């Protein structure tokens, strides 16, 4: 894979660290203040391939992890090992294992609430956060699974579909490469919207499967080529999908764990980046409108036109520009 070979030649180091008792895989390059990148589902440290060299070139130590359950990181079997409080512990452990006291955390998809929770729980370690796609909503009285059930309406919202262990795993196992391609493309800005008589995307109709309504590209994508897809397929061939899916299965556990932070604002400097064709950005409009209260240290809320869910991959230059502008405002 030419891109990966080039980055390795430019100084990218991949290694495992002991993060407070959890083995976490880290890909890092550069020297300077630490910027820790946390991916979402179904992804990898590789999701930040366009950010790592740009941050390093600008004078930062850029480190991207495989979240527990993914890629080369440790993958506990128990569902409740994927609570957000444990994933925060992994991030703090990585920062310490890299010999740093503080870091900026950048998170996309599930990485966004992980970064937000880290800022809430360890403000002494997390000096700033950048949240991509998933808007910050303070912990509140609404049980997450009840909210997702409501979002599905007459159908089953995909997060509710993911709740029962083994169901989504069995669907994906039929053809993991094809499933990943459909999931990625369907959530991207390139996919056409559903027709007026079709249910909204990422719901499961009665008796169906999530991939029944996946769309597939007609040819190569500008932001994800065959080598990129092959890398993801290889990572999931090693780690499987249960670790990533177990994150969804802990949302009600998180609701209990974070009850002491209900209504809490993130007061560190913050940045939000969304896409105007991204589902979580659209669903999160109400939360974004409340950022004056919930993110009082907000530097900017950037909504990229024509961009879907895979923000840092679909729009790498715009994402890097927003991140570097934000990082440049922080006190060294």
C-alpha positions as CSV (number, residue, x, y, z in Angstrom):
1,X,0.0,0.0,0.0
2,X,1.9,3.0,-1.3
3,X,0.4,5.6,1.0
4,X,1.2,3.6,4.1
5,X,4.7,2.9,2.9
6,X,5.3,6.6,2.2
7,X,4.1,7.5,5.7
8,X,6.2,4.8,7.4
9,X,9.2,6.2,5.5
10,X,8.3,9.7,6.7
11,X,8.5,8.6,10.3
12,X,5.2,6.9,11.2
13,X,5.7,4.5,14.1
14,X,3.2,1.8,15.0
15,X,3.4,0.2,18.4
16,X,1.4,-1.1,21.3
17,X,1.3,0.6,24.7
18,X,0.0,-0.4,28.1
19,X,-2.9,2.0,28.7
20,X,-3.8,1.4,32.3
21,X,-3.8,-2.3,31.8
22,X,-5.3,-2.4,28.3
23,X,-3.1,-3.0,25.3
24,X,-3.8,-0.3,22.8
25,X,-2.3,0.1,19.3
26,X,-0.9,3.5,18.4
27,X,0.2,5.0,15.1
28,X,2.1,8.2,15.6
29,X,4.3,10.7,13.7
30,X,5.9,14.0,14.5
31,X,7.1,15.9,17.6
32,X,5.5,18.7,19.6
33,X,2.3,19.0,21.6
34,X,0.3,15.8,21.6
35,X,-2.9,15.5,19.5
36,X,-4.7,12.2,20.1
37,X,-7.1,10.9,17.4
38,X,-9.9,8.6,18.3
39,X,-12.0,6.8,15.5
40,X,-15.5,5.5,15.4
41,X,-17.4,2.6,13.9
42,X,-16.5,0.7,11.8
43,X,-13.0,2.2,11.4
44,X,-9.4,2.2,12.5
45,X,-6.5,4.4,13.3
46,X,-6.2,4.4,9.5
47,X,-9.2,6.7,9.3
48,X,-6.9,9.5,10.3
49,X,-4.4,8.8,7.5
50,X,-4.9,12.3,6.0
51,X,-4.6,14.1,9.3
52,X,-1.4,12.5,10.8
53,X,1.1,13.9,8.3
54,X,-0.5,17.3,8.2
55,X,-0.4,17.6,12.0
56,X,3.2,16.4,12.1
57,X,4.2,18.9,9.4
58,X,2.7,21.7,11.5
59,X,4.7,20.8,14.6
60,X,2.5,18.4,16.5
61,X,2.9,14.9,17.8
62,X,0.0,13.2,16.1
63,X,-1.1,9.9,17.5
64,X,-4.1,7.8,16.4
65,X,-5.3,4.8,18.3
66,X,-7.1,1.6,17.5
67,X,-10.0,1.8,20.0
68,X,-10.2,-1.3,22.1
69,X,-11.9,-4.1,20.2
70,X,-10.5,-2.9,16.9
71,X,-7.5,-3.7,14.7
72,X,-4.4,-4.5,16.7
73,X,-5.7,-3.4,20.1
74,X,-6.9,-5.7,22.8
75,X,-10.5,-6.9,22.4
76,X,-12.2,-8.0,25.7
77,X,-15.1,-10.4,25.3
78,X,-17.5,-8.9,27.8
79,X,-20.0,-6.4,26.5
80,X,-19.6,-4.1,29.6
81,X,-15.9,-3.8,28.9
82,X,-16.8,-1.2,26.3
83,X,-18.4,1.4,28.6
84,X,-17.3,4.9,27.7
85,X,-15.7,5.3,31.1
86,X,-13.3,2.5,30.2
87,X,-12.6,4.0,26.8
88,X,-11.8,7.3,28.5
89,X,-9.4,5.3,30.7
90,X,-7.7,3.9,27.6
91,X,-7.2,7.5,26.2
92,X,-5.8,8.7,29.5
93,X,-3.6,5.6,29.7
94,X,-2.3,6.2,26.1
95,X,-1.4,9.8,26.9
96,X,0.5,8.7,30.0
97,X,2.2,5.8,28.2
98,X,3.4,8.2,25.5
99,X,5.2,10.2,28.3
100,X,2.8,13.2,28.1
101,X,0.8,14.9,30.8
102,X,-1.9,16.6,28.6
103,X,-3.3,16.3,25.1
104,X,-5.8,17.6,22.7
105,X,-8.3,14.8,21.8
106,X,-9.9,14.7,18.3
107,X,-12.8,12.3,18.0
108,X,-15.0,11.2,15.1
109,X,-18.3,9.3,15.3
110,X,-18.0,7.3,18.6
111,X,-14.7,8.9,19.0
112,X,-16.5,12.2,19.5
113,X,-18.5,11.2,22.7
114,X,-15.3,9.4,23.9
115,X,-13.4,12.6,23.6
116,X,-16.2,14.6,25.2
117,X,-16.4,12.2,28.1
118,X,-12.6,12.4,28.5
119,X,-12.9,16.2,28.7
120,X,-15.6,16.0,31.3
121,X,-13.9,13.3,33.5
122,X,-10.3,14.4,33.2
123,X,-10.0,18.2,32.5
124,X,-6.6,18.0,34.0
125,X,-5.4,15.8,31.1
126,X,-7.6,16.9,28.2
127,X,-6.6,20.4,27.3
128,X,-9.0,20.8,24.4
129,X,-11.3,18.7,22.2
130,X,-12.4,18.6,18.6
131,X,-15.6,16.7,17.9
132,X,-16.4,15.5,14.4
133,X,-19.9,14.4,13.3
134,X,-21.5,13.5,16.6
135,X,-22.6,16.7,18.4
136,X,-22.0,17.2,22.1
137,X,-25.1,16.6,24.2
138,X,-24.6,16.7,28.0
139,X,-25.6,13.6,29.9
140,X,-29.3,14.0,30.6
141,X,-32.4,12.2,32.0
142,X,-33.3,10.5,28.7
143,X,-32.4,6.8,28.5
144,X,-30.5,6.4,25.2
145,X,-32.2,3.2,24.1
146,X,-35.6,4.8,24.5
147,X,-34.5,7.7,22.4
148,X,-33.2,5.4,19.6
149,X,-36.5,3.4,19.7
150,X,-38.4,6.7,19.2
151,X,-36.0,7.7,16.3
152,X,-36.9,4.5,14.4
153,X,-40.6,5.2,14.4
154,X,-42.3,2.2,12.7
155,X,-39.0,0.8,11.8
156,X,-35.9,-0.2,13.9
157,X,-33.2,2.5,14.1
158,X,-29.8,0.9,13.4
159,X,-28.4,1.5,17.0
160,X,-31.4,-0.4,18.4
161,X,-30.8,-3.1,15.8
162,X,-27.2,-3.4,17.1
163,X,-28.3,-4.0,20.7
164,X,-28.8,-7.8,20.6
165,X,-25.4,-9.6,20.6
166,X,-24.9,-11.7,17.5
167,X,-27.6,-10.3,15.3
168,X,-25.5,-7.7,13.4
169,X,-22.4,-9.9,13.6
170,X,-24.3,-12.6,11.7
171,X,-25.4,-10.1,9.0
172,X,-21.9,-8.8,8.5
173,X,-20.3,-12.3,8.5
174,X,-22.1,-13.2,5.2
175,X,-19.8,-10.8,3.3
176,X,-17.8,-8.4,5.5
177,X,-16.1,-6.6,2.6
178,X,-19.4,-6.0,0.8
179,X,-21.1,-4.9,4.1
180,X,-18.3,-2.4,4.9
181,X,-18.5,-1.0,1.4
182,X,-22.2,-0.5,1.6
183,X,-22.2,0.9,5.1
184,X,-19.5,3.4,4.2
185,X,-21.0,4.5,0.9
186,X,-24.5,4.8,2.2
187,X,-23.4,7.2,5.0
188,X,-21.3,9.3,2.7
189,X,-22.1,12.5,0.9
190,X,-21.8,10.7,-2.4
191,X,-24.9,8.5,-1.8
192,X,-28.2,9.8,-3.2
193,X,-30.9,10.4,-0.6
194,X,-33.8,7.9,-0.2
195,X,-36.8,8.5,-2.3
196,X,-40.0,10.1,-1.0
197,X,-41.7,6.8,-0.4
198,X,-38.7,5.1,1.2
199,X,-38.0,5.0,5.0
200,X,-35.1,7.2,6.1
201,X,-31.6,5.7,5.9
202,X,-30.1,3.4,8.5
203,X,-33.3,1.8,9.7
204,X,-34.4,-1.8,9.5
205,X,-37.9,-2.7,8.3
206,X,-39.8,-5.5,10.0
207,X,-38.2,-8.8,9.4
208,X,-35.3,-7.3,7.4
209,X,-31.6,-6.5,7.8
210,X,-29.7,-3.3,7.9
211,X,-27.9,-4.0,4.6
212,X,-31.2,-4.5,2.8
213,X,-31.2,-0.8,2.0
214,X,-27.4,-0.2,1.5
215,X,-26.3,1.6,-1.6
216,X,-23.1,0.8,-3.5
217,X,-20.9,3.0,-5.6
218,X,-20.7,2.6,-9.3
219,X,-16.9,3.1,-9.4
220,X,-13.9,4.2,-7.3
221,X,-14.5,6.9,-4.7
222,X,-12.3,9.9,-4.5
223,X,-11.9,9.5,-0.7
224,X,-11.7,5.7,-0.4
225,X,-9.9,3.6,-3.0
226,X,-9.6,-0.2,-3.2
227,X,-6.4,-0.2,-1.1
228,X,-8.2,1.8,1.7
229,X,-11.1,-0.7,1.7
230,X,-8.6,-3.6,1.7
231,X,-6.9,-2.2,4.8
232,X,-10.2,-2.0,6.7
233,X,-11.2,-5.5,5.6
234,X,-7.9,-6.8,6.8
235,X,-8.2,-5.1,10.2
236,X,-11.7,-6.5,10.8
237,X,-10.7,-9.9,9.6
238,X,-8.3,-9.9,12.5
239,X,-10.4,-8.2,15.2
240,X,-14.0,-9.0,14.2
241,X,-16.9,-6.7,14.7
242,X,-18.1,-7.5,18.2
243,X,-15.9,-5.1,19.9
244,X,-17.1,-2.1,17.9
245,X,-20.7,-3.3,18.2
246,X,-20.4,-3.7,21.9
247,X,-19.8,0.0,22.2
248,X,-23.4,0.6,21.1
249,X,-24.6,-2.0,23.6
250,X,-23.2,0.0,26.5
251,X,-25.2,3.2,25.9
252,X,-27.5,2.6,28.8
253,X,-24.6,1.7,31.0
254,X,-23.0,5.0,30.1
255,X,-26.2,6.8,31.0
256,X,-25.9,5.4,34.6
257,X,-22.1,5.9,34.8
258,X,-22.3,9.5,33.8
259,X,-25.3,10.5,35.9
260,X,-23.1,12.8,38.1
261,X,-22.3,14.9,35.0
262,X,-25.9,15.4,33.8
263,X,-26.2,18.9,32.3
264,X,-22.4,19.5,32.5
265,X,-20.7,21.8,30.0
266,X,-17.3,21.1,28.5
267,X,-15.3,24.2,29.4
268,X,-12.1,23.5,27.6
269,X,-11.5,25.0,24.2
270,X,-13.5,23.1,21.7
271,X,-14.2,22.7,17.9
272,X,-17.0,21.0,16.1
273,X,-16.9,19.8,12.5
274,X,-20.0,18.3,10.8
275,X,-21.2,17.6,7.3
276,X,-24.4,18.9,6.0
277,X,-25.3,15.5,4.6
278,X,-24.1,13.6,7.7
279,X,-26.9,11.9,9.7
280,X,-25.5,12.6,13.2
281,X,-24.9,16.2,12.2
282,X,-28.5,16.6,11.0
283,X,-30.0,14.8,14.0
284,X,-27.8,16.8,16.3
285,X,-29.0,20.2,15.1
286,X,-30.7,21.0,18.4
287,X,-27.5,20.1,20.4
288,X,-25.4,22.3,18.0
289,X,-27.8,25.2,18.5
290,X,-27.1,25.0,22.3
291,X,-23.3,25.1,22.0
292,X,-23.3,28.6,23.6
293,X,-24.3,26.9,26.8
294,X,-22.8,23.4,26.5
295,X,-19.5,24.3,24.9
296,X,-18.7,27.8,26.3
297,X,-15.1,27.5,25.0
298,X,-16.2,26.8,21.5
299,X,-13.8,28.1,18.9
300,X,-16.0,27.4,15.8
301,X,-18.8,25.1,14.6
302,X,-17.9,24.2,11.0
303,X,-20.5,22.5,8.8
304,X,-19.0,21.4,5.5
305,X,-21.3,21.5,2.5
306,X,-21.8,18.3,0.5
307,X,-20.0,16.1,3.1
308,X,-21.5,13.0,4.7
309,X,-20.5,11.0,7.7
310,X,-16.8,10.3,7.0
311,X,-15.8,13.9,7.4
312,X,-12.0,13.7,7.8
313,X,-11.8,11.3,4.8
314,X,-14.3,12.9,2.5
315,X,-13.0,16.4,3.1
316,X,-9.4,16.0,4.4
317,X,-8.1,19.5,3.4
318,X,-11.0,21.3,5.0
319,X,-10.8,19.2,8.1
320,X,-7.1,19.7,8.4
321,X,-7.5,23.5,7.9
322,X,-10.2,23.7,10.6
323,X,-8.1,21.6,13.0
324,X,-4.9,23.5,12.5
325,X,-6.7,26.8,12.8
326,X,-8.1,25.6,16.2
327,X,-4.8,24.1,17.4
328,X,-3.1,27.4,16.6
329,X,-5.3,29.3,19.1
330,X,-4.3,27.1,22.0
331,X,-1.8,28.2,24.6
332,X,1.3,26.0,24.3
